[in-house]
């Protein structure tokens, strides 16, 4: 029983592969991967110092946004308690 299912799935996978090959999907996928690699080679990547600086900026921004959210939440909670909403 298990061997039968394995054979069935292998045949299905082979059929799908043959269909993708014949329809040209594999050639397009290969071309896409090659073009993606080529574009990534053109990219300029940040230096270690730039990366550390950006990480600090993101961390500070998250902290400020978090503190702002907590402050607004506390103000709204106090207003709701004040007006018994």
C-alpha positions as CSV (number, residue, x, y, z in Angstrom):
1,X,0.0,0.0,0.0
2,X,2.7,2.5,0.9
3,X,4.8,1.6,-2.1
4,X,1.8,2.2,-4.4
5,X,1.3,5.7,-3.0
6,X,4.9,6.5,-3.4
7,X,4.8,5.4,-7.0
8,X,1.6,7.4,-7.7
9,X,3.2,10.5,-6.2
10,X,6.4,10.0,-8.2
11,X,4.4,9.7,-11.4
12,X,2.4,12.8,-10.6
13,X,5.5,14.7,-9.8
14,X,7.2,13.5,-13.0
15,X,4.1,14.5,-15.0
16,X,4.1,18.0,-13.4
17,X,7.8,18.4,-14.1
18,X,7.3,17.3,-17.8
19,X,4.4,19.7,-18.2
20,X,6.4,22.6,-16.7
21,X,9.3,21.8,-18.9
22,X,7.2,21.5,-22.1
23,X,5.3,24.7,-21.3
24,X,8.5,26.7,-20.8
25,X,8.0,27.5,-17.2
26,X,11.3,26.0,-16.1
27,X,13.2,28.1,-18.7
28,X,11.4,31.3,-17.5
29,X,12.2,30.4,-13.9
30,X,15.9,29.9,-14.8
31,X,16.0,33.2,-16.6
32,X,14.3,34.9,-13.6
33,X,16.9,33.5,-11.2
34,X,19.8,34.5,-13.5
35,X,18.4,38.1,-13.9
36,X,17.9,38.3,-10.1
37,X,21.5,37.3,-9.5
38,X,22.7,39.9,-12.0
39,X,20.6,42.7,-10.3
40,X,21.8,41.7,-6.9
41,X,25.4,42.1,-8.1
42,X,24.6,45.7,-9.0
43,X,23.3,46.5,-5.6
44,X,25.4,48.5,-3.2
45,X,25.4,46.9,0.3
46,X,25.8,49.0,3.5
47,X,29.1,48.9,5.3
48,X,29.2,47.5,8.8
49,X,29.2,51.1,10.3
50,X,26.2,52.1,8.2
51,X,24.4,48.9,9.2
52,X,25.1,49.5,12.9
53,X,23.9,53.2,12.6
54,X,20.7,52.2,10.9
55,X,20.0,49.5,13.5
56,X,20.4,52.1,16.3
57,X,18.0,54.5,14.4
58,X,15.4,51.7,14.0
59,X,15.7,50.7,17.7
60,X,15.3,54.3,18.9
61,X,12.3,54.8,16.6
62,X,10.6,51.6,17.9
63,X,11.2,52.8,21.5
64,X,9.7,56.2,20.8
65,X,6.7,54.7,19.0
66,X,6.2,52.3,21.9
67,X,6.3,55.0,24.5
68,X,3.9,57.2,22.5
69,X,1.4,54.2,22.1
70,X,1.6,53.6,25.9
71,X,1.1,57.3,26.7
72,X,-2.0,57.6,24.4
73,X,-3.4,54.4,25.8
74,X,-3.1,55.6,29.4
75,X,-4.6,58.9,28.5
76,X,-7.6,57.3,26.8
77,X,-8.0,54.8,29.7
78,X,-8.1,57.7,32.2
79,X,-10.6,59.6,30.0
80,X,-12.9,56.6,29.8
81,X,-12.7,56.2,33.6
82,X,-13.4,59.9,34.1
83,X,-16.5,59.9,31.9
84,X,-17.5,56.3,32.8
85,X,-17.7,55.2,29.2
